[in-house]
Amino acid sequence: MIIASQKRKENIAEYLLYMWQIEDIIRANDLDIDKIERNVIDRYTLDADQRRQMVEWYESLIDMMRREDVTKSGHLQLNKNVLMSLVDLHQTLLKDPKFPQYTAEFYKTLPYIVELRSKTPEDKRVGEIETCFNALYGMLMLRLQQKEISPDTADAIKQISRFIATLAHYYKLDQEDKLFKDEE
């Protein structure tokens, strides 16, 4: 909860990946707040008020996951909304000639996106930005499992990371009303 709000302010890409991980942590604990308290919350040094807030945060996420029927897979609407905001900004940046470096970074990344999408069943394919996030999240999971990563995969992730970092940077500027400042 504290980490999530900090990441949301600082880096929207890290926030989204963190929230996807939280969804998986909740699933791994069977959407059971008692298990989450034992396995997650108890690992933090919190005062009584912070602990109560964290428990309430997890309880609200559990409730949302049940109501939105994402208890087995999928993402909460609040996370989908973040992704949609990033997609909207991505499309805006691509159309605007004032952002040639963004467009160049996207076109450097596009072959990797196309390759990833070609390996995904047609009915499971998602847009370019979500494909990038799925790749980054997959890499995070491989690293957590200490699995070996091929040089080609490492190169792809490096470029995807650079592209998503660029998008996250522009998102932050946009949130601070600094992205299109010179147009006014």
C-alpha positions as CSV (number, residue, x, y, z in Angstrom):
1,M,0.0,0.0,0.0
2,I,2.7,2.5,1.0
3,I,5.0,1.1,-1.8
4,A,2.1,1.2,-4.3
5,S,1.3,4.8,-3.7
6,Q,5.0,5.8,-3.8
7,K,5.5,3.9,-7.1
8,R,2.4,5.4,-8.6
9,K,3.8,8.9,-8.1
10,E,7.3,8.1,-9.2
11,N,7.1,5.5,-12.0
12,I,3.8,4.3,-13.4
13,A,5.4,1.3,-15.1
14,E,6.9,0.0,-11.9
15,Y,3.5,0.7,-10.2
16,L,1.6,-1.4,-12.7
17,L,4.1,-4.3,-12.5
18,Y,4.0,-4.1,-8.7
19,M,0.2,-4.2,-8.7
20,W,0.2,-7.2,-11.0
21,Q,2.5,-8.9,-8.5
22,I,0.2,-8.0,-5.6
23,E,-2.7,-9.6,-7.5
24,D,-0.6,-12.8,-7.8
25,I,0.4,-12.6,-4.2
26,I,-3.3,-12.4,-3.2
27,R,-4.1,-15.4,-5.5
28,A,-1.2,-17.4,-4.1
29,N,-2.7,-16.8,-0.6
30,D,-6.1,-18.0,-1.8
31,L,-7.6,-14.6,-1.3
32,D,-7.4,-15.3,2.4
33,I,-6.6,-12.2,4.5
34,D,-5.4,-14.4,7.4
35,K,-2.8,-16.0,5.1
36,I,-1.8,-12.6,3.7
37,E,-1.3,-11.3,7.2
38,R,0.9,-14.3,8.1
39,N,2.8,-14.5,4.8
40,V,3.0,-10.8,3.8
41,I,2.0,-8.2,6.3
42,D,3.8,-9.8,9.3
43,R,7.1,-9.3,7.4
44,Y,6.9,-5.6,7.7
45,T,7.7,-3.5,10.8
46,L,4.5,-1.6,11.2
47,D,2.8,0.3,14.0
48,A,-0.8,-0.7,14.8
49,D,-2.3,2.0,12.5
50,Q,-0.1,1.1,9.6
51,R,-0.9,-2.5,10.1
52,R,-4.6,-1.8,10.1
53,Q,-4.3,0.3,6.9
54,M,-2.4,-2.5,5.2
55,V,-4.9,-5.1,6.2
56,E,-7.7,-2.9,5.0
57,W,-5.9,-2.3,1.7
58,Y,-5.5,-6.0,1.0
59,E,-9.1,-6.7,2.1
60,S,-10.3,-4.1,-0.4
61,L,-8.2,-5.6,-3.2
62,I,-9.5,-9.1,-2.3
63,D,-13.1,-7.7,-2.4
64,M,-12.5,-6.0,-5.8
65,M,-10.9,-9.2,-7.2
66,R,-14.0,-11.2,-6.2
67,R,-16.4,-8.6,-7.5
68,E,-14.5,-8.2,-10.8
69,D,-14.1,-12.0,-11.2
70,V,-10.3,-12.0,-11.4
71,T,-9.6,-14.4,-8.6
72,K,-7.9,-17.0,-11.0
73,S,-6.4,-14.7,-13.6
74,G,-6.7,-11.3,-15.2
75,H,-6.3,-7.8,-13.7
76,L,-8.3,-5.4,-11.6
77,Q,-10.1,-2.6,-13.4
78,L,-8.0,-0.1,-11.6
79,N,-4.9,-1.7,-13.2
80,K,-6.6,-1.9,-16.6
81,N,-7.4,1.8,-16.3
82,V,-3.7,2.6,-15.8
83,L,-2.8,0.5,-18.8
84,M,-5.5,2.3,-20.9
85,S,-4.0,5.6,-19.8
86,L,-0.6,4.5,-21.0
87,V,-2.0,3.2,-24.3
88,D,-3.8,6.6,-24.8
89,L,-0.6,8.5,-24.1
90,H,1.4,6.1,-26.4
91,Q,-1.0,6.8,-29.3
92,T,-0.9,10.6,-28.7
93,L,2.9,10.6,-28.6
94,L,3.2,8.5,-31.8
95,K,0.9,11.0,-33.6
96,D,2.7,14.1,-32.4
97,P,5.8,15.1,-34.5
98,K,7.3,16.8,-31.4
99,F,8.2,13.4,-30.0
100,P,10.5,11.8,-32.6
101,Q,12.7,10.2,-29.9
102,Y,9.6,8.4,-28.5
103,T,8.6,7.2,-32.0
104,A,12.2,6.0,-32.7
105,E,12.3,4.1,-29.4
106,F,8.9,2.5,-30.2
107,Y,10.1,1.4,-33.7
108,K,13.3,-0.1,-32.2
109,T,11.0,-2.1,-29.9
110,L,8.3,-3.1,-32.4
111,P,10.2,-6.1,-33.9
112,Y,10.3,-7.6,-30.3
113,I,6.6,-6.9,-29.8
114,V,5.7,-8.5,-33.1
115,E,7.8,-11.6,-32.2
116,L,6.2,-11.9,-28.8
117,R,2.7,-11.5,-30.2
118,S,3.4,-14.1,-32.9
119,K,4.1,-16.6,-30.1
120,T,0.8,-15.8,-28.4
121,P,-2.4,-17.6,-29.5
122,E,-4.5,-15.3,-31.6
123,D,-7.4,-15.2,-29.1
124,K,-5.0,-14.2,-26.3
125,R,-3.2,-11.4,-28.1
126,V,-3.2,-7.9,-26.6
127,G,-2.1,-4.5,-27.7
128,E,1.5,-3.4,-28.0
129,I,1.8,-1.7,-24.6
130,E,0.3,-4.6,-22.7
131,T,2.5,-7.0,-24.7
132,C,5.5,-5.0,-23.4
133,F,4.2,-5.2,-19.8
134,N,3.5,-8.9,-20.1
135,A,7.1,-9.4,-21.2
136,L,8.5,-7.4,-18.4
137,Y,6.3,-9.2,-15.8
138,G,7.3,-12.5,-17.3
139,M,11.0,-11.5,-16.9
140,L,10.4,-10.5,-13.3
141,M,8.8,-13.9,-12.6
142,L,11.8,-15.7,-14.3
143,R,14.2,-13.7,-12.2
144,L,12.3,-14.4,-9.0
145,Q,12.4,-18.1,-9.9
146,Q,16.2,-17.7,-10.7
147,K,15.7,-19.2,-14.1
148,E,18.2,-18.8,-16.9
149,I,17.5,-16.1,-19.5
150,S,18.9,-16.4,-23.0
151,P,20.9,-13.6,-24.5
152,D,18.2,-12.9,-27.1
153,T,15.5,-12.6,-24.4
154,A,17.8,-10.4,-22.4
155,D,18.3,-8.1,-25.4
156,A,14.6,-8.0,-26.1
157,I,13.8,-7.1,-22.5
158,K,16.5,-4.5,-22.4
159,Q,14.9,-2.7,-25.4
160,I,11.3,-3.2,-24.1
161,S,12.4,-1.8,-20.7
162,R,14.0,1.3,-22.3
163,F,10.8,1.9,-24.3
164,I,8.5,1.5,-21.4
165,A,10.8,3.7,-19.2
166,T,10.5,6.4,-21.9
167,L,6.7,6.0,-21.9
168,A,6.6,6.2,-18.1
169,H,8.8,9.3,-18.1
170,Y,6.3,11.0,-20.5
171,Y,3.4,9.8,-18.4
172,K,4.9,11.5,-15.3
173,L,5.5,14.7,-17.3
174,D,1.9,14.6,-18.5
175,Q,0.6,14.0,-14.9
176,E,2.6,17.1,-13.8
177,D,1.2,19.1,-16.8
178,K,4.7,19.5,-18.2
179,L,4.4,17.4,-21.3
180,F,2.7,19.8,-23.7
181,K,3.7,23.0,-21.8
182,D,5.3,24.7,-24.9
183,E,2.0,24.4,-26.8
184,E,0.2,26.9,-24.6
